[in-house]
Amino acid sequence: MDPGIRVQELNAWFGGTQALHDIGLEIPSRQVTAIIGPSGCGKSTFVRCLNRMHETLPNATVKGKVTISGLDIYGKGVSPVTVRRRIGMVFQKPNPFPTMSIYDNVAAGLKLNGFSNRRQLDEVVQRSLEGAALWDEVKDIMKKKSGASLSGGQQQRLCIARALAIEPEIMLMDEPASALDPISTSKIEDLIFQLKQQFTIVIVTHNMQQAARVADLTGFFLMGKLIELDKTEKMFTNPSDKRTEDYITGRFG
């Protein structure tokens, strides 16, 4: 299994407005790739195209090719639901289901897919919460308390556990720590470092220090175009494009 991602000539629109222009790149498996760039540059749109979330928006369209383990996710007859099972996503704002217990939040995707064996559900929920570094904090309350009762940082880790439960190959994270305090942010970053041992991770971040800390590769987007993609250390010390240097040094953005 090689769940890397190859993107070729990817274009995306909101109605008549083009948001992405001919994006082409390869994202290696079991590494963290950070996407940086100023607001409105297409970062989130790009990530949402990687698991066909973009097309769920009104008047949103996509053209191009995104290949994962040999499968073109935009190929004829490919189900978006199947794609999203293989590619988990964590959003900027934690979004646990407020009326569900912590346990049911994690199990929700499995139950939706007809999974009903209680012993196996218990095992998957525990494994997912452990994988999200949340098990020790919630194991005694997970069936009594709602997901919304947790702190912001815990809620975000709960959402990561929910994504892990369906055993994806790839994890997409759209600014997962932007709404969190420094301690919670540090826990999320530690978690990302652990998860890359098993998953291919793409993270959108507005925090360049965060990209420098967690990412193996970094891509810089500007006005819907990929300006460059390179090893993170090189991007932050010796970028190839002056626009990248200007953004990283704070001349704009």
FIKOLZA-1660 file (N, C-alpha, C; in steps of 0.1 Angstrom, whole numbers, plus 5000, padded with zeros to 4 digits):
% residues 253
   i   px   py   pz ch aa at
   1 5008 4988 5000  A  M  N
   1 5000 5000 5000  A  M CA
   1 5009 5012 5000  A  M  C
   2 5006 5021 4991  A  D  N
   2 5013 5034 4990  A  D CA
   2 5004 5046 4989  A  D  C
   3 4998 5050 5000  A  P  N
   3 4988 5061 5000  A  P CA
   3 4994 5075 4998  A  P  C
   4 5003 5076 4989  A  G  N
   4 5007 5090 4985  A  G CA
   4 4996 5096 4976  A  G  C
   5 4998 5108 4973  A  I  N
   5 4988 5116 4965  A  I CA
   5 4995 5122 4953  A  I  C
   6 4990 5120 4941  A  R  N
   6 4995 5127 4929  A  R CA
   6 4984 5136 4924  A  R  C
   7 4987 5148 4922  A  V  N
   7 4977 5158 4917  A  V CA
   7 4982 5163 4904  A  V  C
   8 4973 5163 4894  A  Q  N
   8 4977 5167 4880  A  Q CA
   8 4966 5177 4875  A  Q  C
   9 4970 5188 4870  A  E  N
   9 4962 5198 4864  A  E CA
   9 4949 5200 4871  A  E  C
  10 4950 5202 4884  A  L  N
  10 4938 5204 4892  A  L CA
  10 4933 5219 4891  A  L  C
  11 4920 5221 4888  A  N  N
  11 4914 5234 4887  A  N CA
  11 4901 5233 4895  A  N  C
  12 4898 5244 4902  A  A  N
  12 4885 5244 4909  A  A CA
  12 4879 5258 4908  A  A  C
  13 4865 5258 4909  A  W  N
  13 4858 5270 4907  A  W CA
  13 4847 5271 4918  A  W  C
  14 4844 5283 4922  A  F  N
  14 4831 5287 4929  A  F CA
  14 4823 5295 4919  A  F  C
  15 4813 5288 4913  A  G  N
  15 4805 5295 4903  A  G CA
  15 4815 5298 4891  A  G  C
  16 4815 5311 4888  A  G  N
  16 4824 5316 4877  A  G CA
  16 4838 5320 4882  A  G  C
  17 4840 5319 4895  A  T  N
  17 4853 5324 4900  A  T CA
  17 4863 5312 4901  A  T  C
  18 4874 5313 4895  A  Q  N
  18 4884 5302 4896  A  Q CA
  18 4892 5303 4908  A  Q  C
  19 4892 5293 4916  A  A  N
  19 4900 5293 4929  A  A CA
  19 4913 5286 4928  A  A  C
  20 4915 5276 4920  A  L  N
  20 4927 5269 4918  A  L CA
  20 4931 5268 4903  A  L  C
  21 4943 5270 4900  A  H  N
  21 4948 5270 4886  A  H CA
  21 4959 5260 4884  A  H  C
  22 4955 5249 4877  A  D  N
  22 4965 5239 4872  A  D CA
  22 4975 5235 4883  A  D  C
  23 4970 5230 4894  A  I  N
  23 4978 5226 4905  A  I CA
  23 4984 5212 4901  A  I  C
  24 4997 5210 4902  A  G  N
  24 5003 5197 4900  A  G CA
  24 5014 5195 4911  A  G  C
  25 5013 5184 4918  A  L  N
  25 5023 5181 4928  A  L CA
  25 5021 5166 4933  A  L  C
  26 5032 5161 4939  A  E  N
  26 5031 5148 4945  A  E CA
  26 5034 5149 4960  A  E  C
  27 5025 5143 4968  A  I  N
  27 5026 5143 4982  A  I CA
  27 5030 5129 4987  A  I  C
  28 5042 5127 4993  A  P  N
  28 5047 5114 4996  A  P CA
  28 5039 5108 5008  A  P  C
  29 5039 5094 5008  A  S  N
  29 5032 5087 5018  A  S CA
  29 5039 5088 5032  A  S  C
  30 5031 5088 5042  A  R  N
  30 5036 5087 5056  A  R CA
  30 5046 5099 5059  A  R  C
  31 5043 5110 5054  A  Q  N
  31 5050 5123 5057  A  Q CA
  31 5039 5133 5060  A  Q  C
  32 5043 5144 5065  A  V  N
  32 5034 5156 5067  A  V CA
  32 5038 5166 5057  A  V  C
  33 5028 5170 5049  A  T  N
  33 5030 5181 5040  A  T CA
  33 5021 5193 5044  A  T  C
  34 5027 5204 5046  A  A  N
  34 5020 5216 5051  A  A CA
  34 5017 5225 5038  A  A  C
  35 5006 5231 5038  A  I  N
  35 5002 5241 5028  A  I CA
  35 5001 5255 5035  A  I  C
  36 5009 5264 5030  A  I  N
  36 5009 5278 5036  A  I CA
  36 5006 5288 5025  A  I  C
  37 5002 5300 5029  A  G  N
  37 4999 5310 5019  A  G CA
  37 4989 5320 5026  A  G  C
  38 4988 5332 5020  A  P  N
  38 4979 5342 5026  A  P CA
  38 4964 5338 5025  A  P  C
  39 4956 5345 5032  A  S  N
  39 4941 5342 5032  A  S CA
  39 4936 5344 5017  A  S  C
  40 4928 5334 5014  A  G  N
  40 4921 5335 5000  A  G CA
  40 4930 5330 4989  A  G  C
  41 4941 5323 4992  A  C  N
  41 4950 5318 4982  A  C CA
  41 4947 5305 4976  A  C  C
  42 4937 5298 4982  A  G  N
  42 4932 5285 4977  A  G CA
  42 4937 5273 4986  A  G  C
  43 4943 5275 4997  A  K  N
  43 4948 5264 5006  A  K CA
  43 4937 5255 5009  A  K  C
  44 4926 5260 5015  A  S  N
  44 4915 5251 5020  A  S CA
  44 4908 5245 5008  A  S  C
  45 4906 5253 4998  A  T  N
  45 4900 5247 4986  A  T CA
  45 4908 5235 4981  A  T  C
  46 4921 5236 4980  A  F  N
  46 4929 5225 4975  A  F CA
  46 4927 5213 4984  A  F  C
  47 4928 5215 4997  A  V  N
  47 4926 5203 5006  A  V CA
  47 4913 5197 5004  A  V  C
  48 4902 5205 5003  A  R  N
  48 4889 5200 5001  A  R CA
  48 4887 5192 4988  A  R  C
  49 4895 5195 4978  A  C  N
  49 4895 5188 4966  A  C CA
  49 4901 5174 4967  A  C  C
  50 4909 5172 4977  A  L  N
  50 4916 5159 4978  A  L CA
  50 4907 5148 4984  A  L  C
  51 4895 5152 4989  A  N  N
  51 4886 5141 4993  A  N CA
  51 4872 5144 4988  A  N  C
  52 4871 5153 4978  A  R  N
  52 4859 5156 4971  A  R CA
  52 4848 5163 4980  A  R  C
  53 4854 5170 4989  A  M  N
  53 4845 5179 4997  A  M CA
  53 4841 5192 4990  A  M  C
  54 4850 5196 4981  A  H  N
  54 4847 5209 4975  A  H CA
  54 4834 5209 4967  A  H  C
  55 4831 5197 4961  A  E  N
  55 4820 5197 4952  A  E CA
  55 4806 5196 4960  A  E  C
  56 4807 5195 4973  A  T  N
  56 4795 5195 4981  A  T CA
  56 4790 5210 4983  A  T  C
  57 4798 5220 4979  A  L  N
  57 4794 5234 4980  A  L CA
  57 4785 5238 4968  A  L  C
  58 4776 5247 4970  A  P  N
  58 4768 5251 4959  A  P CA
  58 4776 5257 4947  A  P  C
  59 4773 5253 4935  A  N  N
  59 4780 5258 4923  A  N CA
  59 4795 5256 4923  A  N  C
  60 4800 5247 4931  A  A  N
  60 4814 5244 4931  A  A CA
  60 4818 5233 4921  A  A  C
  61 4828 5234 4913  A  T  N
  61 4832 5224 4903  A  T CA
  61 4847 5222 4904  A  T  C
  62 4851 5210 4899  A  V  N
  62 4865 5206 4899  A  V CA
  62 4868 5199 4886  A  V  C
  63 4880 5202 4881  A  K  N
  63 4885 5195 4869  A  K CA
  63 4900 5191 4872  A  K  C
  64 4904 5180 4868  A  G  N
  64 4917 5175 4870  A  G CA
  64 4918 5161 4875  A  G  C
  65 4930 5157 4879  A  K  N
  65 4932 5143 4883  A  K CA
  65 4939 5143 4897  A  K  C
  66 4933 5135 4906  A  V  N
  66 4939 5133 4919  A  V CA
  66 4940 5118 4921  A  V  C
  67 4952 5112 4922  A  T  N
  67 4954 5098 4922  A  T CA
  67 4959 5094 4936  A  T  C
  68 4952 5084 4942  A  I  N
  68 4956 5078 4955  A  I CA
  68 4957 5063 4953  A  I  C
  69 4969 5058 4956  A  S  N
  69 4971 5043 4954  A  S CA
  69 4966 5038 4941  A  S  C
  70 4968 5046 4930  A  G  N
  70 4964 5041 4917  A  G CA
  70 4950 5045 4913  A  G  C
  71 4942 5050 4923  A  L  N
  71 4928 5053 4920  A  L CA
  71 4927 5068 4917  A  L  C
  72 4921 5072 4906  A  D  N
  72 4917 5086 4903  A  D CA
  72 4904 5088 4909  A  D  C
  73 4904 5097 4920  A  I  N
  73 4892 5099 4928  A  I CA
  73 4882 5106 4920  A  I  C
  74 4885 5113 4910  A  Y  N
  74 4875 5119 4901  A  Y CA
  74 4872 5111 4889  A  Y  C
  75 4877 5099 4889  A  G  N
  75 4874 5090 4877  A  G CA
  75 4859 5086 4876  A  G  C
  76 4856 5082 4864  A  K  N
  76 4842 5078 4862  A  K CA
  76 4837 5066 4871  A  K  C
  77 4826 5068 4877  A  G  N
  77 4820 5058 4886  A  G CA
  77 4826 5057 4900  A  G  C
  78 4835 5066 4903  A  V  N
  78 4841 5065 4917  A  V CA
  78 4832 5073 4926  A  V  C
  79 4828 5066 4937  A  S  N
  79 4819 5072 4947  A  S CA
  79 4826 5081 4956  A  S  C
  80 4821 5093 4958  A  P  N
  80 4827 5103 4967  A  P CA
  80 4827 5097 4982  A  P  C
  81 4816 5089 4985  A  V  N
  81 4816 5084 4999  A  V CA
  81 4827 5074 5001  A  V  C
  82 4830 5066 4991  A  T  N
  82 4842 5057 4992  A  T CA
  82 4855 5064 4993  A  T  C
  83 4856 5075 4986  A  V  N
  83 4868 5084 4987  A  V CA
  83 4870 5089 5001  A  V  C
  84 4859 5094 5007  A  R  N
  84 4860 5100 5020  A  R CA
  84 4862 5090 5031  A  R  C
  85 4859 5077 5029  A  R  N
  85 4862 5067 5038  A  R CA
  85 4877 5065 5039  A  R  C
  86 4884 5067 5027  A  R  N
  86 4898 5064 5026  A  R CA
  86 4906 5077 5030  A  R  C
  87 4899 5088 5030  A  I  N
  87 4906 5101 5033  A  I CA
  87 4899 5109 5043  A  I  C
  88 4904 5108 5056  A  G  N
  88 4897 5115 5067  A  G CA
  88 4900 5130 5066  A  G  C
  89 4891 5138 5073  A  M  N
  89 4893 5152 5073  A  M CA
  89 4890 5158 5087  A  M  C
  90 4898 5167 5091  A  V  N
  90 4896 5174 5104  A  V CA
  90 4896 5189 5101  A  V  C
  91 4885 5196 5105  A  F  N
  91 4883 5210 5101  A  F CA
  91 4889 5219 5111  A  F  C
  92 4888 5232 5107  A  Q  N
  92 4894 5243 5116  A  Q CA
  92 4887 5244 5129  A  Q  C
  93 4874 5244 5129  A  K  N
  93 4867 5244 5142  A  K CA
  93 4862 5230 5146  A  K  C
  94 4865 5226 5158  A  P  N
  94 4861 5213 5162  A  P CA
  94 4845 5211 5160  A  P  C
  95 4841 5200 5155  A  N  N
  95 4827 5199 5152  A  N CA
  95 4822 5185 5157  A  N  C
  96 4823 5182 5170  A  P  N
  96 4817 5170 5175  A  P CA
  96 4802 5171 5174  A  P  C
  97 4795 5159 5173  A  F  N
  97 4781 5159 5173  A  F CA
  97 4776 5162 5187  A  F  C
  98 4769 5174 5189  A  P  N
  98 4767 5178 5203  A  P CA
  98 4757 5169 5211  A  P  C
  99 4748 5162 5204  A  T  N
  99 4738 5154 5211  A  T CA
  99 4743 5140 5214  A  T  C
 100 4755 5137 5209  A  M  N
 100 4760 5123 5210  A  M CA
 100 4771 5123 5222  A  M  C
 101 4772 5111 5228  A  S  N
 101 4782 5109 5238  A  S CA
 101 4796 5109 5231  A  S  C
 102 4806 5110 5239  A  I  N
 102 4820 5109 5233  A  I CA
 102 4821 5096 5226  A  I  C
 103 4817 5085 5232  A  Y  N
 103 4818 5072 5226  A  Y CA
 103 4811 5072 5212  A  Y  C
 104 4798 5077 5212  A  D  N
 104 4790 5076 5199  A  D CA
 104 4796 5086 5189  A  D  C
 105 4803 5096 5193  A  N  N
 105 4809 5105 5183  A  N CA
 105 4820 5097 5175  A  N  C
 106 4828 5089 5183  A  V  N
 106 4838 5082 5176  A  V CA
 106 4832 5071 5167  A  V  C
 107 4822 5064 5172  A  A  N
 107 4816 5053 5165  A  A CA
 107 4806 5057 5154  A  A  C
 108 4803 5070 5153  A  A  N
 108 4793 5074 5143  A  A CA
 108 4795 5069 5129  A  A  C
 109 4807 5071 5124  A  G  N
 109 4810 5067 5110  A  G CA
 109 4808 5052 5108  A  G  C
 110 4813 5044 5118  A  L  N
 110 4812 5030 5117  A  L CA
 110 4797 5025 5117  A  L  C
 111 4789 5031 5126  A  K  N
 111 4775 5028 5127  A  K CA
 111 4768 5032 5114  A  K  C
 112 4772 5043 5108  A  L  N
 112 4766 5047 5096  A  L CA
 112 4768 5037 5084  A  L  C
 113 4779 5030 5085  A  N  N
 113 4783 5020 5075  A  N CA
 113 4778 5006 5079  A  N  C
 114 4769 5006 5089  A  G  N
 114 4762 4993 5093  A  G CA
 114 4770 4984 5102  A  G  C
 115 4780 4990 5109  A  F  N
 115 4788 4983 5118  A  F CA
 115 4781 4982 5132  A  F  C
 116 4778 4970 5137  A  S  N
 116 4770 4970 5149  A  S CA
 116 4775 4960 5160  A  S  C
 117 4786 4953 5158  A  N  N
 117 4791 4944 5168  A  N CA
 117 4797 4952 5179  A  N  C
 118 4790 4951 5191  A  R  N
 118 4794 4960 5202  A  R CA
 118 4808 4958 5207  A  R  C
 119 4813 4945 5208  A  R  N
 119 4826 4943 5212  A  R CA
 119 4837 4949 5203  A  R  C
 120 4834 4947 5190  A  Q  N
 120 4843 4953 5180  A  Q CA
 120 4843 4969 5180  A  Q  C
 121 4830 4974 5182  A  L  N
 121 4829 4989 5183  A  L CA
 121 4837 4994 5195  A  L  C
 122 4836 4987 5206  A  D  N
 122 4844 4991 5218  A  D CA
 122 4859 4991 5215  A  D  C
 123 4864 4981 5208  A  E  N
 123 4878 4980 5205  A  E CA
 123 4882 4991 5196  A  E  C
 124 4874 4994 5185  A  V  N
 124 4877 5005 5176  A  V CA
 124 4877 5019 5183  A  V  C
 125 4867 5021 5191  A  V  N
 125 4866 5034 5198  A  V CA
 125 4878 5036 5207  A  V  C
 126 4882 5025 5215  A  Q  N
 126 4893 5026 5224  A  Q CA
 126 4906 5029 5215  A  Q  C
 127 4908 5021 5205  A  R  N
 127 4920 5023 5196  A  R CA
 127 4921 5037 5190  A  R  C
 128 4909 5042 5186  A  S  N
 128 4909 5055 5180  A  S CA
 128 4911 5066 5190  A  S  C
 129 4906 5065 5202  A  L  N
 129 4908 5075 5212  A  L CA
 129 4923 5075 5217  A  L  C
 130 4928 5063 5218  A  E  N
 130 4943 5061 5221  A  E CA
 130 4951 5068 5210  A  E  C
 131 4947 5065 5197  A  G  N
 131 4954 5071 5186  A  G CA
 131 4954 5086 5186  A  G  C
 132 4943 5092 5191  A  A  N
 132 4942 5107 5192  A  A CA
 132 4946 5112 5206  A  A  C
 133 4953 5104 5213  A  A  N
 133 4959 5108 5227  A  A CA
 133 4948 5114 5236  A  A  C
 134 4936 5107 5235  A  L  N
 134 4925 5112 5243  A  L CA
 134 4919 5102 5253  A  L  C
 135 4923 5089 5251  A  W  N
 135 4917 5078 5259  A  W CA
 135 4918 5080 5274  A  W  C
 136 4930 5083 5279  A  D  N
 136 4932 5085 5293  A  D CA
 136 4923 5096 5299  A  D  C
 137 4920 5106 5291  A  E  N
 137 4913 5117 5296  A  E CA
 137 4897 5115 5297  A  E  C
 138 4893 5105 5288  A  V  N
 138 4878 5104 5287  A  V CA
 138 4873 5089 5290  A  V  C
 139 4882 5080 5292  A  K  N
 139 4877 5066 5293  A  K CA
 139 4866 5064 5303  A  K  C
 140 4866 5072 5314  A  D  N
 140 4856 5070 5325  A  D CA
 140 4844 5077 5323  A  D  C
 141 4843 5086 5313  A  I  N
 141 4832 5095 5311  A  I CA
 141 4826 5094 5296  A  I  C
 142 4832 5086 5288  A  M  N
 142 4829 5086 5274  A  M CA
 142 4815 5082 5270  A  M  C
 143 4808 5074 5279  A  K  N
 143 4795 5071 5275  A  K CA
 143 4784 5079 5283  A  K  C
 144 4789 5088 5292  A  K  N
 144 4780 5096 5300  A  K CA
 144 4780 5111 5295  A  K  C
 145 4792 5115 5290  A  K  N
 145 4793 5129 5286  A  K CA
 145 4792 5131 5271  A  K  C
 146 4787 5143 5267  A  S  N
 146 4786 5146 5253  A  S CA
 146 4799 5151 5248  A  S  C
 147 4801 5149 5235  A  G  N
 147 4813 5155 5229  A  G CA
 147 4815 5169 5231  A  G  C
 148 4803 5177 5231  A  A  N
 148 4804 5191 5233  A  A CA
 148 4808 5195 5247  A  A  C
 149 4808 5186 5257  A  S  N
 149 4812 5189 5271  A  S CA
 149 4827 5190 5272  A  S  C
 150 4835 5186 5262  A  L  N
 150 4849 5186 5263  A  L CA
 150 4855 5200 5260  A  L  C
 151 4867 5203 5264  A  S  N
 151 4874 5215 5261  A  S CA
 151 4876 5216 5246  A  S  C
 152 4880 5228 5241  A  G  N
 152 4882 5229 5226  A  G CA
 152 4893 5220 5221  A  G  C
 153 4904 5219 5228  A  G  N
 153 4915 5210 5224  A  G CA
 153 4911 5196 5224  A  G  C
 154 4903 5192 5235  A  Q  N
 154 4898 5178 5235  A  Q CA
 154 4888 5175 5224  A  Q  C
 155 4880 5185 5221  A  Q  N
 155 4870 5183 5210  A  Q CA
 155 4877 5181 5197  A  Q  C
 156 4888 5188 5195  A  Q  N
 156 4895 5186 5182  A  Q CA
 156 4902 5172 5182  A  Q  C
 157 4907 5168 5193  A  R  N
 157 4913 5154 5193  A  R CA
 157 4902 5144 5192  A  R  C
 158 4890 5147 5197  A  L  N
 158 4878 5138 5195  A  L CA
 158 4875 5137 5180  A  L  C
 159 4875 5148 5173  A  C  N
 159 4873 5148 5159  A  C CA
 159 4883 5140 5151  A  C  C
 160 4896 5141 5156  A  I  N
 160 4906 5133 5150  A  I CA
 160 4904 5118 5153  A  I  C
 161 4899 5115 5165  A  A  N
 161 4896 5101 5168  A  A CA
 161 4884 5096 5159  A  A  C
 162 4874 5104 5157  A  R  N
 162 4863 5101 5148  A  R CA
 162 4868 5098 5134  A  R  C
 163 4878 5106 5129  A  A  N
 163 4883 5103 5116  A  A CA
 163 4892 5090 5116  A  A  C
 164 4899 5088 5126  A  L  N
 164 4907 5076 5127  A  L CA
 164 4899 5063 5127  A  L  C
 165 4887 5064 5133  A  A  N
 165 4879 5052 5135  A  A CA
 165 4875 5045 5122  A  A  C
 166 4874 5052 5111  A  I  N
 166 4870 5046 5098  A  I CA
 166 4883 5041 5091  A  I  C
 167 4894 5041 5098  A  E  N
 167 4907 5036 5093  A  E CA
 167 4911 5042 5079  A  E  C
 168 4912 5055 5078  A  P  N
 168 4916 5061 5065  A  P CA
 168 4931 5058 5062  A  P  C
 169 4934 5061 5050  A  E  N
 169 4949 5060 5046  A  E CA
 169 4955 5074 5047  A  E  C
 170 4947 5084 5045  A  I  N
 170 4952 5098 5045  A  I CA
 170 4944 5106 5054  A  I  C
 171 4951 5116 5061  A  M  N
 171 4944 5125 5070  A  M CA
 171 4946 5140 5064  A  M  C
 172 4935 5147 5062  A  L  N
 172 4936 5161 5058  A  L CA
 172 4932 5169 5070  A  L  C
 173 4940 5180 5073  A  M  N
 173 4937 5188 5085  A  M CA
 173 4937 5203 5080  A  M  C
 174 4926 5209 5081  A  D  N
 174 4925 5223 5077  A  D CA
 174 4926 5233 5089  A  D  C
 175 4938 5238 5091  A  E  N
 175 4940 5246 5103  A  E CA
 175 4935 5240 5116  A  E  C
 176 4939 5228 5119  A  P  N
 176 4933 5221 5131  A  P CA
 176 4936 5228 5144  A  P  C
 177 4946 5237 5145  A  A  N
 177 4949 5242 5158  A  A CA
 177 4947 5257 5159  A  A  C
 178 4941 5263 5148  A  S  N
 178 4940 5278 5148  A  S CA
 178 4931 5284 5159  A  S  C
 179 4921 5276 5164  A  A  N
 179 4912 5281 5174  A  A CA
 179 4916 5276 5188  A  A  C
 180 4928 5271 5189  A  L  N
 180 4931 5264 5202  A  L CA
 180 4942 5272 5210  A  L  C
 181 4943 5270 5223  A  D  N
 181 4953 5277 5231  A  D CA
 181 4966 5270 5229  A  D  C
 182 4977 5276 5233  A  P  N
 182 4991 5270 5230  A  P CA
 182 4993 5256 5235  A  P  C
 183 4987 5253 5247  A  I  N
 183 4989 5239 5252  A  I CA
 183 4982 5229 5244  A  I  C
 184 4970 5232 5240  A  S  N
 184 4962 5223 5231  A  S CA
 184 4969 5222 5217  A  S  C
 185 4974 5233 5213  A  T  N
 185 4981 5233 5200  A  T CA
 185 4993 5224 5200  A  T  C
 186 5000 5225 5211  A  S  N
 186 5012 5216 5213  A  S CA
 186 5008 5201 5213  A  S  C
 187 4997 5198 5219  A  K  N
 187 4992 5184 5219  A  K CA
 187 4988 5179 5205  A  K  C
 188 4982 5188 5197  A  I  N
 188 4978 5185 5184  A  I CA
 188 4991 5183 5175  A  I  C
 189 5001 5191 5177  A  E  N
 189 5013 5190 5169  A  E CA
 189 5020 5177 5173  A  E  C
 190 5021 5173 5186  A  D  N
 190 5027 5161 5190  A  D CA
 190 5019 5149 5184  A  D  C
 191 5006 5150 5183  A  L  N
 191 4998 5140 5178  A  L CA
 191 5001 5138 5163  A  L  C
 192 5002 5149 5155  A  I  N
 192 5005 5149 5141  A  I CA
 192 5018 5141 5139  A  I  C
 193 5028 5144 5147  A  F  N
 193 5041 5137 5146  A  F CA
 193 5039 5122 5148  A  F  C
 194 5031 5118 5157  A  Q  N
 194 5029 5104 5159  A  Q CA
 194 5021 5097 5148  A  Q  C
 195 5011 5105 5143  A  L  N
 195 5002 5099 5133  A  L CA
 195 5009 5096 5119  A  L  C
 196 5019 5104 5117  A  K  N
 196 5026 5103 5104  A  K CA
 196 5033 5089 5102  A  K  C
 197 5035 5082 5114  A  Q  N
 197 5040 5069 5113  A  Q CA
 197 5031 5059 5105  A  Q  C
 198 5018 5063 5105  A  Q  N
 198 5008 5054 5099  A  Q CA
 198 5001 5060 5087  A  Q  C
 199 5000 5074 5087  A  F  N
 199 4992 5080 5077  A  F CA
 199 5000 5091 5069  A  F  C
 200 4995 5093 5057  A  T  N
 200 4999 5105 5049  A  T CA
 200 4991 5116 5054  A  T  C
 201 4997 5127 5058  A  I  N
 201 4990 5139 5064  A  I CA
 201 4993 5151 5056  A  I  C
 202 4982 5159 5053  A  V  N
 202 4982 5172 5046  A  V CA
 202 4976 5182 5056  A  V  C
 203 4984 5192 5060  A  I  N
 203 4978 5202 5069  A  I CA
 203 4979 5216 5063  A  I  C
 204 4968 5223 5064  A  V  N
 204 4967 5237 5060  A  V CA
 204 4970 5245 5073  A  V  C
 205 4979 5254 5072  A  T  N
 205 4982 5262 5084  A  T CA
 205 4985 5276 5080  A  T  C
 206 4981 5286 5088  A  H  N
 206 4985 5300 5086  A  H CA
 206 4997 5303 5095  A  H  C
 207 5001 5293 5103  A  N  N
 207 5011 5295 5113  A  N CA
 207 5024 5289 5107  A  N  C
 208 5033 5298 5102  A  M  N
 208 5045 5292 5096  A  M CA
 208 5055 5285 5106  A  M  C
 209 5054 5290 5118  A  Q  N
 209 5062 5283 5128  A  Q CA
 209 5057 5268 5130  A  Q  C
 210 5044 5267 5130  A  Q  N
 210 5038 5253 5131  A  Q CA
 210 5042 5245 5119  A  Q  C
 211 5042 5250 5107  A  A  N
 211 5046 5243 5095  A  A CA
 211 5061 5239 5097  A  A  C
 212 5069 5248 5102  A  A  N
 212 5084 5244 5104  A  A CA
 212 5085 5233 5114  A  A  C
 213 5076 5233 5124  A  R  N
 213 5078 5223 5134  A  R CA
 213 5073 5209 5130  A  R  C
 214 5062 5208 5122  A  V  N
 214 5056 5195 5120  A  V CA
 214 5057 5189 5106  A  V  C
 215 5061 5198 5096  A  A  N
 215 5060 5193 5082  A  A CA
 215 5073 5188 5077  A  A  C
 216 5073 5178 5069  A  D  N
 216 5085 5173 5061  A  D CA
 216 5086 5181 5049  A  D  C
 217 5075 5184 5042  A  L  N
 217 5074 5192 5030  A  L CA
 217 5065 5204 5032  A  L  C
 218 5067 5215 5025  A  T  N
 218 5058 5226 5026  A  T CA
 218 5056 5231 5012  A  T  C
 219 5043 5234 5009  A  G  N
 219 5039 5240 4996  A  G CA
 219 5034 5254 4999  A  G  C
 220 5038 5264 4990  A  F  N
 220 5033 5277 4992  A  F CA
 220 5024 5281 4980  A  F  C
 221 5012 5285 4984  A  F  N
 221 5001 5288 4974  A  F CA
 221 5000 5304 4974  A  F  C
 222 4997 5309 4962  A  L  N
 222 4994 5323 4961  A  L CA
 222 4985 5325 4949  A  L  C
 223 4973 5332 4952  A  M  N
 223 4963 5335 4942  A  M CA
 223 4959 5322 4934  A  M  C
 224 4957 5311 4941  A  G  N
 224 4952 5299 4935  A  G CA
 224 4962 5291 4928  A  G  C
 225 4975 5295 4929  A  K  N
 225 4985 5287 4922  A  K CA
 225 4996 5282 4932  A  K  C
 226 5001 5270 4929  A  L  N
 226 5012 5265 4937  A  L CA
 226 5025 5272 4932  A  L  C
 227 5031 5279 4941  A  I  N
 227 5044 5286 4937  A  I CA
 227 5056 5277 4938  A  I  C
 228 5056 5270 4949  A  E  N
 228 5067 5260 4950  A  E CA
 228 5064 5250 4962  A  E  C
 229 5070 5238 4960  A  L  N
 229 5068 5228 4970  A  L CA
 229 5082 5222 4972  A  L  C
 230 5087 5221 4985  A  D  N
 230 5100 5216 4987  A  D CA
 230 5101 5211 5002  A  D  C
 231 5113 5206 5005  A  K  N
 231 5115 5202 5019  A  K CA
 231 5113 5215 5028  A  K  C
 232 5107 5213 5039  A  T  N
 232 5104 5224 5048  A  T CA
 232 5116 5232 5052  A  T  C
 233 5127 5225 5055  A  E  N
 233 5139 5233 5059  A  E CA
 233 5144 5242 5048  A  E  C
 234 5144 5237 5036  A  K  N
 234 5148 5245 5025  A  K CA
 234 5138 5257 5022  A  K  C
 235 5125 5254 5023  A  M  N
 235 5115 5264 5021  A  M CA
 235 5117 5276 5030  A  M  C
 236 5121 5273 5043  A  F  N
 236 5122 5284 5053  A  F CA
 236 5136 5290 5054  A  F  C
 237 5145 5284 5047  A  T  N
 237 5159 5290 5048  A  T CA
 237 5164 5295 5034  A  T  C
 238 5160 5288 5023  A  N  N
 238 5165 5291 5010  A  N CA
 238 5154 5288 5000  A  N  C
 239 5143 5295 5000  A  P  N
 239 5132 5292 4990  A  P CA
 239 5137 5295 4976  A  P  C
 240 5131 5288 4966  A  S  N
 240 5135 5290 4952  A  S CA
 240 5129 5302 4946  A  S  C
 241 5117 5306 4951  A  D  N
 241 5110 5317 4944  A  D CA
 241 5109 5329 4954  A  D  C
 242 5112 5341 4948  A  K  N
 242 5112 5353 4956  A  K CA
 242 5099 5356 4963  A  K  C
 243 5088 5352 4957  A  R  N
 243 5075 5354 4963  A  R CA
 243 5073 5346 4976  A  R  C
 244 5079 5334 4976  A  T  N
 244 5079 5326 4988  A  T CA
 244 5087 5333 4999  A  T  C
 245 5099 5338 4995  A  E  N
 245 5107 5344 5005  A  E CA
 245 5100 5357 5011  A  E  C
 246 5093 5364 5002  A  D  N
 246 5087 5376 5006  A  D CA
 246 5075 5373 5016  A  D  C
 247 5068 5362 5014  A  Y  N
 247 5057 5358 5023  A  Y CA
 247 5063 5353 5036  A  Y  C
 248 5073 5345 5035  A  I  N
 248 5079 5339 5048  A  I CA
 248 5085 5350 5056  A  I  C
 249 5091 5360 5050  A  T  N
 249 5098 5371 5058  A  T CA
 249 5088 5382 5062  A  T  C
 250 5075 5380 5058  A  G  N
 250 5065 5390 5063  A  G CA
 250 5064 5402 5054  A  G  C
 251 5069 5402 5042  A  R  N
 251 5067 5414 5033  A  R CA
 251 5053 5415 5028  A  R  C
 252 5045 5404 5028  A  F  N
 252 5031 5405 5025  A  F CA
 252 5024 5393 5031  A  F  C
 253 5011 5394 5031  A  G  N
 253 5003 5382 5036  A  G CA
 253 4997 5384 5050  A  G  C
% end
